[in-house]
Amino acid sequence: MLAETICSAVSAAGLGIAAISAYRKKFLSAARTAAYALVPLGLVMTGAVQWLVDTAFSPVAWAGFGVLGLACLLFLSTRAVERRRVGRAVTTGGADPRAVAPAASAPSRAVRAKPSAGQPAGEDFSDIEAILKKHGI
């Protein structure tokens, strides 16, 4: 009951301030202030304030929040243990379907030779030759 009275008083004060702003020809500010002032009144009329007050002062509701917190804690701890087991299996050599493939060798950066006098500048195959030599072809 007290929360509804306070919300109604805040709405009335906000609408009064909006009226003063409108009198001073600040219509945009007045409309914005009126919008903010009507929010607490709307919350009271929908029953959201009563629900919030009932929840805030209810020991059963706080016990429910505690149970939800415990459930989240259990969920997160089991996920952490599961991840540690998977990490340990990978390091000990266990076959894990999510194992990462070995990394490919880094590409070599061969020094490009300048084209000879008889070879056009656009046909420089020295880098391709270096790759083929590297693989024994």
Protein Blocks (a to p, Z undefined) as FASTA:
>chain_A
ZZmmmmmmmmmmmmmmmmmmmmnopaklmmmmmmmmmmmmmmmmnommmmmmmmmmpmkl
mmmmmmmmmmmmmmmmmmmmmmmmmmmmmmnopacfkbccdddddddddddddddfklcf
klccklmmmmmmmnoZZ
